[in-house]
Amino acid sequence: MGRETPLLRYHVLTPARHYSQGSGGAGHGSSLGAAIELAPLVLELINKGLIAWRLRACLRELHSSIARAMPPHGGVLIVYSTQWWEHPDLGTRVENLVDPPTIAAVGSNAREAFERWVRQPRFTRAAPQGWNLSRHFLWTTR
């Protein structure tokens, strides 16, 4: 008899203020206390756009790792990055997934997990000239 795959709920986590990844973590006097917003289920958002199929595939691959990392009460913070280029005159936007979803932190709530992630030292990727880099967060719960 196979084990059932647990149902996980994904929410978009939006930092309301900019944060610094420099030496101090949160940095520049921005309080993380009010910096978290949870949007509706992310599935509505990732069903749109050019990277949707790849993002869904990556989340499927990561599913069992997320389920194992899931605390009894709380959730798992997932982070991924996209780079994009936009040509406003043509109304064109090109976007691709550059860093696939990974488990960033675990916590009893989204704010705690995000604060833990911000304080972790890491190398950051720079976008190529003419491109923009966006980091995206998903808060995953049972």
Secondary structure, DSSP 8 states (H G I E B T S, - for coil): --------EEEEEEESS----STTSS-TT--GGG-EEEEEETHHHHTSSTTHHHHHHHHHHHHHHHHHH--SSSEEEEEEEEEEEEETTTTEEEEEEEEEEEEEEEESSHHHHHHHHHTS--------TT-EEEEEEEEEE-
